[in-house]
Amino acid sequence: MKKLLIGIACLTSLQAIAQNREILFKDADWKTQLATAKKDNKIIFFDAYTSWCGPCKMMAKDVFTRDSVADLFNQTFLNVKYDMEKGEGPALKDKYEVRAFPTYLFINADGEVVHKIVGSMPAKDFMAESLKALNPENTTYGLAKKFNSGDHSESTVIAYMEALEKAYETSKMGVVAKTYFDGLPQSSLSDTKNWELALKYLNNPSSKAFAYLYDHKAELEKKYEASKVNMYFERTLNMSVYAVKSAYEKNTNLKEAKEIAAAIRKIQTRTTPNAVPMLAQLDLIEFAGAKQWDKFTAKVDAVLADDNFPRKPGFIVTAANDIVTSAPAKYTHTATKWANQLEKNSPDLFTSIQIADLRKRILKKQGKTAEAETMANKAKDLRKEAMQKGQMTPPMMKD
């Protein structure tokens, strides 16, 4: 037994010795990092993280400390990391459009992103994906150059869409997919190969190919699994509404957003379970974008008065939070009125948490700090209750 314990101790010691290197990050301001990359003729490996990001910590602990990873990165790249919420982090986050954590950017000395990885992964996969940064033709940047120069071949487009998907660049992926699928013969879109590709990449309702597939939904349901077909269309349309809202809020890509909204309105003229709330949401997005808050509130009042409106509580809470976020302070009283009306209907625990979070935000915007803190504590207690009951809880809204 004693020998066994000694053997285990020795093995543990050897394992510790075997993994004793880690990625070394250079601490400097961004301008200096670019100058160093140019001097050393190296690509920058940029770790975009936050202090609260669990997968970021996991990668730092379990992947960056592997000898094979450390050797590759220390010999090949100029390694830098920035907390996206401190110092230069927020400016760099905006500059490089970092939307999820962890995000790993590979940037040349001119400050151009040549490759991008989003999310955690095993060391072997991380190294394989990172090595693509050394071969320009395999990077998102290199594939973009090929595609934008007119190479819309199947091999280039599929590689580009795959790279954009891994980089969480869903909007760009949608543009590429639209170009590719709209160029195919429509009669071939329901072929197994193209249908499987569409399921994965075609996320743009303004695409003629998407409209064609939607028109032939009944045929697709017979040929493929009906639930999978319906889930694809429902997911794509819902995510597209979210993308339209994001574009209006950021005041970017509005032309594309309006095209998508118009396509959804055309598709959803038919009676579907999602049509009513989806079209109403598009109305609110456009009213908010034009700062037509009276029209916005009138639309929500109409929804509240409609006893047949599907999934009403979630719709009202979302609209009220949009009022708190973007409308003049005087409209917070209207958001309070909506919260009061929702509470009259004995909401479920999930909705009650949403309402408490909403009231906290309203009170904070009104400058009622003490009352806001009380409501925040109520929301915490409701979340604890939901967790004890094994129920889902809504994500917390920022103040």
C-alpha positions in Angstrom: 0.0 0.0 0.0 2.8 2.3 0.9 4.5 1.6 -2.4 1.3 2.3 -4.2 0.9 5.6 -2.6 4.5 6.6 -3.4 3.9 5.5 -7.0 0.8 7.7 -7.3 2.6 10.6 -5.7 5.4 10.2 -8.2 3.0 10.0 -11.1 1.2 13.1 -9.9 4.5 14.9 -9.6 5.6 13.9 -13.1 2.3 15.1 -14.6 2.7 18.4 -12.9 6.2 18.7 -14.3 5.0 17.6 -17.7 2.7 20.6 -17.9 4.7 23.5 -16.6 4.5 26.1 -19.3 1.7 28.5 -20.3 0.9 31.2 -22.8 2.9 34.3 -22.0 1.0 37.6 -22.5 2.7 40.9 -23.2 1.3 43.8 -21.1 1.3 47.1 -23.0 -1.1 49.6 -24.5 -2.7 48.7 -27.9 -0.6 51.1 -30.0 2.6 49.6 -28.6 1.3 46.0 -29.2 0.8 46.9 -32.9 4.3 48.4 -33.2 5.8 45.3 -31.6 3.9 43.0 -33.9 5.2 45.0 -36.9 8.8 45.0 -35.6 8.7 41.2 -34.8 6.7 40.4 -38.0 4.2 38.5 -35.9 0.4 38.1 -35.8 -1.2 39.2 -32.6 -3.2 36.7 -30.6 -5.8 38.8 -28.8 -7.6 37.2 -25.8 -10.8 39.3 -25.3 -12.2 38.3 -21.9 -14.1 39.5 -18.8 -13.6 38.8 -15.1 -17.0 37.1 -14.8 -16.7 34.8 -17.9 -16.5 31.1 -16.8 -15.4 29.7 -20.1 -12.6 32.4 -20.2 -11.3 31.1 -16.9 -11.6 27.5 -18.0 -9.5 28.2 -21.1 -6.9 30.1 -19.1 -6.6 27.3 -16.6 -6.9 24.2 -18.6 -5.9 25.1 -22.2 -3.4 28.0 -22.0 -1.3 26.0 -19.5 -0.8 23.0 -21.8 2.8 22.7 -22.9 1.8 22.1 -26.6 -0.5 25.2 -26.6 2.1 27.3 -24.8 4.9 26.4 -27.1 2.9 27.1 -30.2 1.6 30.5 -29.1 4.8 31.7 -27.5 6.9 30.8 -30.5 4.4 31.9 -33.2 2.2 34.8 -32.0 2.5 38.0 -30.0 0.1 37.2 -27.2 -2.0 39.9 -25.6 -5.1 40.0 -23.4 -7.5 42.7 -22.4 -10.4 42.8 -20.0 -13.3 44.1 -22.2 -14.7 46.1 -19.2 -11.5 47.8 -18.0 -8.9 50.3 -19.4 -8.7 50.1 -23.2 -11.0 47.1 -23.2 -14.3 48.8 -23.9 -12.9 50.8 -26.8 -11.2 47.7 -28.3 -14.4 45.7 -27.8 -16.3 48.2 -29.9 -13.5 48.5 -32.5 -13.4 44.8 -33.1 -17.1 44.2 -32.5 -16.6 41.6 -29.7 -20.1 40.4 -28.7 -19.4 37.1 -26.8 -16.8 35.8 -24.4 -14.4 34.4 -24.8 -13.5 35.8 -28.2 -10.0 35.2 -29.6 -8.8 37.5 -32.4 -5.8 37.1 -34.6 -4.8 40.5 -35.8 -2.0 41.6 -38.2 0.3 44.5 -37.5 -2.0 46.9 -39.4 -4.7 46.2 -36.9 -6.8 44.0 -39.2 -8.5 40.9 -38.0 -7.3 37.9 -40.0 -9.1 35.2 -38.0 -11.5 34.9 -35.2 -12.5 32.2 -32.7 -15.5 32.4 -30.3 -16.1 30.1 -27.3 -14.2 27.5 -25.4 -12.9 24.2 -26.8 -10.4 21.4 -26.1 -6.7 22.2 -26.6 -6.4 20.1 -29.7 -9.3 21.9 -31.4 -8.1 25.3 -30.2 -4.6 24.7 -31.7 -6.0 23.5 -35.0 -8.3 26.5 -35.3 -5.6 28.9 -34.3 -3.2 27.6 -36.9 -5.6 28.7 -39.6 -4.4 32.3 -38.8 -1.1 31.4 -40.4 -2.6 30.4 -43.7 -4.5 33.4 -45.1 -6.6 31.4 -47.5 -8.2 29.5 -44.6 -9.0 32.5 -42.4 -12.2 34.5 -42.2 -10.3 37.4 -43.6 -8.7 35.5 -46.5 -12.0 33.8 -47.4 -13.8 37.2 -47.3 -11.3 38.5 -49.8 -11.9 35.6 -52.1 -15.7 35.9 -51.8 -15.8 39.7 -52.2 -13.6 39.4 -55.3 -16.3 37.3 -56.9 -15.3 33.7 -56.0 -18.8 32.3 -55.1 -17.8 28.7 -55.8 -19.3 26.0 -53.5 -16.0 25.2 -51.8 -15.2 28.8 -51.0 -18.7 29.7 -49.9 -19.1 26.7 -47.6 -15.6 27.3 -46.1 -16.5 31.0 -45.6 -19.9 30.3 -44.0 -18.3 27.7 -41.7 -15.7 30.2 -40.6 -18.3 32.9 -40.0 -20.4 30.5 -38.0 -17.5 29.6 -35.7 -16.8 33.4 -35.4 -20.4 34.0 -34.4 -20.7 36.4 -37.4 -24.3 35.3 -38.1 -25.2 38.5 -39.9 -22.3 38.3 -42.3 -23.0 34.6 -42.7 -26.6 35.4 -43.7 -25.4 37.8 -46.4 -23.0 35.2 -47.8 -25.7 32.5 -47.6 -28.2 34.7 -49.4 -25.8 35.3 -52.3 -25.0 31.6 -52.6 -28.5 30.0 -52.3 -30.2 32.7 -54.4 -27.7 31.7 -57.2 -28.8 28.1 -57.1 -31.6 26.7 -59.3 -34.7 26.9 -57.1 -35.7 23.4 -58.1 -32.5 22.1 -56.4 -33.1 23.8 -53.1 -35.1 21.0 -51.6 -32.4 18.4 -52.6 -31.0 16.8 -49.5 -27.5 18.3 -49.8 -28.8 21.9 -50.3 -31.6 21.5 -47.7 -29.0 20.4 -45.0 -26.8 23.4 -45.9 -29.8 25.7 -45.7 -30.7 24.4 -42.3 -27.2 25.3 -41.1 -26.5 28.5 -42.9 -29.5 30.1 -44.6 -30.8 32.5 -41.9 -31.9 35.5 -44.0 -35.7 35.8 -44.7 -35.0 38.4 -47.4 -33.4 35.6 -49.5 -35.4 34.4 -52.5 -34.2 30.9 -51.7 -35.7 31.2 -48.2 -39.0 32.5 -49.6 -39.1 29.6 -52.0 -38.4 27.0 -49.3 -41.1 28.6 -47.1 -43.6 28.5 -50.0 -42.8 24.7 -50.3 -42.9 24.0 -46.5 -45.6 21.4 -46.9 -43.5 19.5 -49.4 -40.4 19.7 -47.2 -42.5 18.4 -44.2 -43.4 15.3 -46.3 -39.8 14.7 -47.5 -38.0 15.5 -44.2 -38.9 15.5 -40.5 -41.9 17.9 -40.1 -40.8 19.1 -36.6 -37.3 19.8 -37.9 -38.7 21.8 -40.8 -41.0 23.9 -38.7 -38.3 24.5 -36.1 -36.0 25.8 -38.8 -38.5 28.3 -40.1 -39.6 29.4 -36.6 -36.0 29.8 -35.3 -34.9 31.7 -38.4 -37.8 34.1 -38.3 -37.5 34.7 -34.6 -33.8 35.3 -34.7 -34.3 37.6 -37.7 -36.7 39.8 -35.7 -34.0 40.0 -33.0 -31.4 40.9 -35.6 -33.7 43.7 -37.0 -34.1 45.0 -33.5 -30.4 45.0 -32.8 -29.8 46.9 -36.1 -32.2 49.6 -35.2 -30.9 50.0 -31.7 -27.3 50.2 -33.0 -28.3 52.3 -36.1 -26.2 49.9 -38.3 -27.1 47.9 -41.4 -30.5 49.5 -41.5 -31.0 48.9 -45.2 -30.6 45.2 -44.7 -32.7 45.3 -41.6 -35.6 46.9 -43.4 -35.3 44.4 -46.2 -35.5 41.5 -43.7 -38.5 43.2 -41.9 -40.3 43.6 -45.2 -39.7 39.9 -46.1 -41.0 38.7 -42.7 -44.1 40.8 -43.2 -44.7 39.2 -46.6 -44.1 35.7 -45.4 -46.1 36.1 -42.2 -49.3 37.4 -43.9 -50.5 33.8 -43.5 -52.1 32.6 -40.3 -49.3 31.0 -38.1 -49.0 30.8 -34.3 -46.1 33.2 -34.4 -47.4 35.7 -36.9 -49.4 38.1 -34.6 -46.7 38.7 -32.0 -43.9 38.8 -34.6 -45.6 41.4 -36.7 -46.5 43.4 -33.6 -42.8 43.3 -32.5 -41.7 44.6 -35.9 -44.2 47.5 -35.5 -42.6 48.4 -32.1 -39.1 48.1 -33.5 -39.9 50.6 -36.2 -41.7 53.0 -33.8 -38.8 52.9 -31.4 -36.3 53.5 -34.3 -38.3 56.5 -35.3 -38.7 57.7 -31.7 -42.5 57.6 -32.1 -43.1 56.7 -28.5 -46.8 57.6 -28.6 -47.4 55.1 -31.4 -45.3 52.6 -29.5 -47.3 52.9 -26.3 -50.6 52.9 -28.2 -49.6 49.6 -29.9 -48.8 48.0 -26.5 -52.1 49.3 -25.0 -53.9 47.6 -27.9 -52.0 44.3 -27.2 -53.0 44.5 -23.6 -56.7 44.9 -24.6 -56.5 41.9 -26.9 -57.6 38.8 -25.0 -56.4 36.5 -27.8 -52.9 37.9 -28.2 -50.4 35.0 -27.8 -47.7 35.0 -25.2 -48.8 38.4 -24.0 -46.9 38.8 -20.7 -43.5 38.3 -22.3 -44.3 40.7 -25.1 -45.5 43.4 -22.6 -42.4 43.0 -20.4 -40.1 43.3 -23.3 -41.9 46.4 -24.6 -41.8 48.0 -21.1 -38.1 47.3 -20.8 -37.5 49.0 -24.2 -39.4 52.0 -22.9 -37.1 52.2 -19.8 -34.0 51.7 -21.9 -34.7 54.1 -24.8 -37.7 56.4 -24.3 -37.8 59.8 -22.4 -38.2 59.4 -18.6 -41.9 60.6 -18.7 -42.8 57.3 -20.4 -41.7 55.2 -17.4 -45.2 55.9 -15.9 -46.7 54.1 -18.8 -44.3 51.1 -18.2 -45.4 51.1 -14.6 -49.1 51.0 -15.7 -48.3 48.0 -17.8 -46.6 46.2 -14.9 -49.6 46.9 -12.7 -52.0 45.4 -15.3 -49.8 42.3 -15.7 -49.8 41.8 -11.9 -53.6 41.9 -11.8 -53.7 38.7 -13.7 -51.8 36.6 -11.1 -48.7 36.0 -13.2 -46.6 32.9 -12.9 -43.3 33.0 -11.0 -41.2 33.5 -14.2 -43.3 36.6 -15.2 -43.3 37.8 -11.6 -39.5 37.9 -11.6 -39.6 39.8 -14.9 -42.0 42.3 -13.5 -39.8 42.8 -10.3 -36.7 43.4 -12.5 -38.7 45.8 -14.7 -40.0 47.8 -11.6 -36.4 48.0 -10.3 -35.3 49.5 -13.6 -38.2 51.9 -13.7 -37.6 53.1 -10.2 -33.9 53.5 -10.8 -34.6 55.6 -14.0 -37.0 57.8 -11.9 -34.2 58.4 -9.4 -35.9 56.4 -6.6 -32.8 54.6 -5.4 -34.1 53.1 -2.2 -37.2 51.8 -3.7 -35.2 50.3 -6.6 -33.0 48.5 -4.1 -36.0 47.1 -2.4 -37.4 45.8 -5.7 -34.0 44.3 -6.6 -34.1 42.4 -3.3 -37.6 41.2 -4.2 -36.4 40.0 -7.5 -33.5 38.1 -5.8 -36.0 36.4 -3.4 -38.2 35.4 -6.3 -35.2 33.9 -8.2 -34.3 31.9 -5.1 -37.8 30.6 -4.9 -37.7 29.6 -8.5 -34.4 27.8 -8.1 -35.7 25.9 -5.1 -38.7 24.8 -7.2 -36.4 23.8 -10.1 -38.0 26.4 -12.4 -36.4 28.5 -15.1 -35.5 32.1 -14.3 -35.4 35.0 -16.8 -32.0 36.7 -17.6 -31.4 39.9 -15.6 -31.8 43.1 -17.5 -29.0 45.8 -17.2 -30.0 48.9 -15.3 
